Amino acid sequence: MRILVADDDTSSRMLLSSTLEKWGFDVVGVKDGVEACEAFDGPQIPAMAILDWFMPRMDGLDVARRLRARSQPIPTYIIMLTGKDSDSGLVEALEAGADEYIQKPFKPAELRARVRVGARVAGLQLTLSGRVLELERALDGRKKVEEALRANEERFRLFFSTIPEPLWAFDTESLRILEANESAVSHYGFSRDEFLGMKVTDMWDGPAPVVASSEIVGSGPLDAEARHRTKNGKITTLKCAGAESNSEPATPPW
C-alpha cells in the first residue's frame, strides 16, 4: 500500500517515512501541501496520506479539504499529524476531512495501530469499489440483453401483426391465448380483449382433435384439419401444418 507523508520538517518526514517503510509500506515523501496535492495527480494515487498540520504554501487542513473535494472512486484515508494538544484541534481536523488525528511527537505503537486501521479501511474500500465495478458491468450487460430482447420482441410483433392469415400465440400448458393479430380478430369476430381472455379450446367445435403418433414420423410434415367456431356460431375449417418428433399422441396447436 502506498502512503503519502507530507511534512516540511525534513528530519520528522524522514523518520516517519523510514518507520513506515520498515512496516512494509511504499512511502512517498513531500515537503509541503502543494506537493501533496500534486502527488494525487499521478497514475499511482496513495491510499493513505499522513499530513502535517502546519506546512508552507498549503497546510494539512487545506490539503484534506481538497482531497475530499476530488472525485475519487476510493477516498484517501487521511491522518492529521500535529503538535496541537486540544479537543478543538481534533474537531477542526475531522471537520476538514481527516479520518484520524495523531499528536507529535508520535509514538510508534500508536502510529502503527492507527495506520493498520487505515490500511484495513482502505482495503475494504478497494474491495467494495471492485464489487461495485463488477455490479455496474453486470447491470450494463443485462441492460444490453434487455435491449436486444425488446428489439426482437418488436420485430416479432411487427411480423405477427402484419401477416395476413389469422394467427395467435398461446401458452402450451394452460392453452390461454396470449396474443392475436388483427386477421384473427377479424376472422373470428371476437374483440381483442375477448380473445385474450379465452383458451384455444373455447373455439373448438367438438372434442380436441388428436393426431396419432403413427401419423407423425420423425420431424416430417403434419397436415390436419381443425373445426373452429366463430363468435356468431359459424363453423370454419382450418388447414394446419406442423411437425412433431415424440412418440406420444399429439394435439395440434389449434
C-alpha positions in Angstrom: 0.0 0.0 0.0 1.3 3.5 -0.9 1.3 6.1 1.8 1.9 9.8 1.3 3.9 11.6 4.1 3.7 15.4 3.9 5.8 17.3 6.4 8.0 20.4 5.9 10.3 19.2 8.7 12.9 17.1 6.9 14.0 15.0 10.0 10.4 14.3 11.0 9.5 13.4 7.5 12.5 11.1 7.1 11.8 9.4 10.5 8.2 8.8 9.7 8.9 7.6 6.2 11.6 5.1 7.3 9.3 3.8 10.1 6.5 3.1 7.6 8.9 1.5 5.1 10.1 -0.9 7.9 6.5 -1.9 8.3 6.3 -2.8 4.6 4.6 0.3 3.1 5.5 2.1 -0.1 6.1 5.7 1.0 6.1 9.0 -0.9 7.5 11.9 1.0 6.8 15.6 0.1 7.7 18.8 1.9 4.5 20.9 1.6 0.8 20.9 0.9 1.1 21.8 -2.8 3.4 18.8 -3.5 1.0 16.7 -1.5 -1.9 17.6 -3.8 0.3 17.1 -6.9 1.1 13.5 -5.7 -2.6 12.7 -6.3 -2.5 13.8 -10.0 -0.3 10.8 -11.0 -1.3 7.3 -12.0 -0.5 5.8 -8.6 -2.7 7.5 -6.1 -1.7 7.0 -2.5 -4.3 5.0 -0.5 -3.4 6.9 2.7 -2.0 10.3 3.5 -0.3 11.4 6.7 -0.3 15.2 6.7 1.4 17.6 9.0 -1.0 20.3 10.0 1.3 23.3 9.6 3.2 23.4 6.3 4.3 26.3 3.9 2.2 27.2 0.8 -0.7 25.0 1.9 -1.4 23.4 5.3 -2.7 20.0 6.1 -6.3 21.1 6.6 -6.4 22.6 3.1 -4.9 19.5 1.6 -7.5 17.4 3.4 -10.3 19.6 2.1 -9.0 19.5 -1.5 -8.7 15.7 -1.3 -12.3 15.4 -0.1 -13.5 17.6 -2.9 -11.8 15.5 -5.5 -13.8 12.9 -7.4 -12.1 9.6 -6.4 -13.6 6.2 -6.7 -11.7 5.2 -3.5 -11.4 8.0 -0.9 -7.9 8.5 0.6 -7.6 7.7 4.3 -6.2 10.8 5.9 -4.2 11.0 9.2 -3.5 14.5 10.5 -0.2 14.9 12.3 0.2 17.9 14.6 1.7 19.3 17.8 -1.7 20.7 18.8 -3.0 19.3 22.1 -6.6 20.3 22.3 -10.1 18.9 21.6 -10.8 21.9 19.3 -7.8 20.9 17.1 -9.2 17.4 16.8 -12.6 18.6 15.8 -11.2 21.0 13.3 -9.1 18.3 11.7 -12.0 15.9 11.5 -14.3 18.5 10.0 -11.7 19.3 7.3 -11.9 15.7 6.2 -9.3 13.8 8.3 -10.1 10.3 9.4 -7.5 10.2 12.3 -5.5 12.6 14.4 -2.1 11.9 15.9 -0.1 14.3 18.1 3.6 15.0 17.6 6.0 13.6 18.5 4.2 10.4 17.5 4.6 7.2 19.5 5.5 4.3 17.1 3.0 1.9 18.7 0.1 4.4 18.4 1.1 5.3 14.9 1.3 1.6 13.8 -2.1 0.9 15.3 -3.8 3.8 13.6 -2.0 3.1 10.3 -3.2 -0.5 10.5 -6.8 0.7 11.0 -6.4 3.0 8.0 -4.9 0.1 5.9 -7.9 -2.1 6.8 -10.4 0.6 5.9 -8.6 1.4 2.6 -8.5 -2.4 1.8 -12.3 -2.7 2.4 -12.9 0.4 0.3 -10.8 -1.1 -2.6 -12.8 -4.4 -2.3 -16.1 -2.6 -2.3 -15.1 -0.5 -5.2 -14.2 -3.6 -7.2 -17.6 -5.2 -6.3 -19.4 -2.0 -7.4 -17.5 -2.1 -10.7 -18.5 -5.7 -11.2 -22.1 -4.9 -10.4 -22.1 -2.0 -12.9 -20.6 -4.2 -15.6 -23.2 -6.9 -14.9 -26.0 -4.3 -15.0 -24.7 -2.9 -18.2 -24.6 -6.4 -19.7 -28.2 -7.1 -18.5 -29.3 -3.8 -20.0 -27.8 -4.8 -23.4 -29.6 -8.2 -23.2 -32.9 -6.5 -22.3 -32.5 -4.0 -25.2 -31.8 -6.9 -27.6 -34.8 -8.8 -26.3 -37.0 -5.7 -26.7 -35.7 -5.3 -30.3 -36.5 -9.0 -31.0 -39.9 -8.6 -29.5 -40.6 -5.5 -31.6 -39.6 -7.5 -34.7 -41.8 -10.4 -33.7 -44.8 -8.1 -33.1 -44.3 -6.4 -36.4 -44.3 -9.8 -38.2 -47.2 -11.0 -36.1 -49.4 -8.0 -36.7 -48.8 -7.7 -40.5 -49.2 -11.4 -41.5 -52.5 -11.7 -43.5 -53.6 -15.1 -42.1 -55.3 -15.4 -38.7 -52.6 -16.0 -36.1 -52.4 -16.3 -32.4 -50.0 -17.3 -29.7 -50.9 -19.3 -26.6 -49.4 -20.9 -23.6 -48.8 -24.6 -24.2 -49.7 -25.6 -20.7 -52.8 -23.6 -19.9 -53.8 -23.1 -23.6 -54.7 -19.5 -22.8 -54.3 -17.1 -25.8 -51.5 -14.6 -25.2 -51.6 -12.7 -28.4 -53.8 -12.5 -31.5 -53.2 -10.5 -34.7 -55.9 -8.3 -36.4 -56.6 -11.0 -39.0 -57.6 -13.4 -36.2 -59.8 -10.8 -34.5 -61.5 -10.1 -37.8 -61.9 -13.7 -38.8 -63.4 -15.0 -35.5 -65.4 -11.9 -34.7 -64.1 -11.6 -31.1 -62.8 -8.4 -29.8 -59.1 -8.3 -28.8 -60.0 -8.3 -25.1 -62.3 -11.2 -25.6 -59.6 -13.1 -27.5 -57.0 -12.6 -24.8 -59.4 -13.9 -22.2 -60.1 -17.2 -24.0 -58.4 -20.6 -24.3 -57.7 -22.2 -27.6 -60.2 -24.9 -26.6 -63.0 -22.3 -26.4 -63.1 -22.2 -30.2 -63.0 -25.9 -30.9 -66.2 -27.4 -32.3 -66.4 -30.7 -30.5 -63.6 -32.5 -28.6 -60.0 -31.7 -29.0 -58.6 -33.2 -32.2 -55.8 -35.8 -31.6 -53.3 -37.0 -34.1 -51.8 -40.5 -33.5 -48.1 -40.9 -33.3 -48.2 -43.2 -36.3 -49.2 -40.2 -38.4 -46.1 -38.3 -37.3 -42.8 -39.8 -38.3 -39.6 -38.1 -37.0 -39.8 -34.5 -37.8 -41.8 -35.0 -41.0 -44.7 -32.7 -42.0 -48.1 -32.9 -40.4 -51.2 -32.0 -42.4 -54.5 -31.9 -40.5 -57.8 -30.0 -40.2 -59.5 -28.4 -37.2 -63.0 -27.2 -36.8 -63.3 -23.8 -35.1 -66.5 -21.9 -34.1 -66.5 -18.1 -34.7 -68.3 -15.7 -32.4 -71.5 -15.7 -34.5 -71.6 -19.5 -34.4 -70.2 -20.1 -37.9 -68.1 -23.2 -38.2 -64.8 -22.7 -40.0 -62.4 -25.4 -41.0 -58.7 -24.6 -40.8 -55.8 -26.4 -42.5 -52.9 -26.7 -40.2 -49.3 -27.8 -40.9 -46.7 -28.7 -38.3 -44.2 -31.2 -37.1 -43.8 -33.4 -34.1 -40.9 -35.7 -33.1 -42.0 -37.5 -29.9 -43.8 -40.9 -29.7 -46.8 -39.8 -27.8 -50.2 -38.9 -29.3 -50.0 -35.2 -30.2 -52.7 -32.5 -30.0 -52.2 -30.0 -32.9 -51.9 -26.4 -31.6 -55.4 -25.2 -32.7 
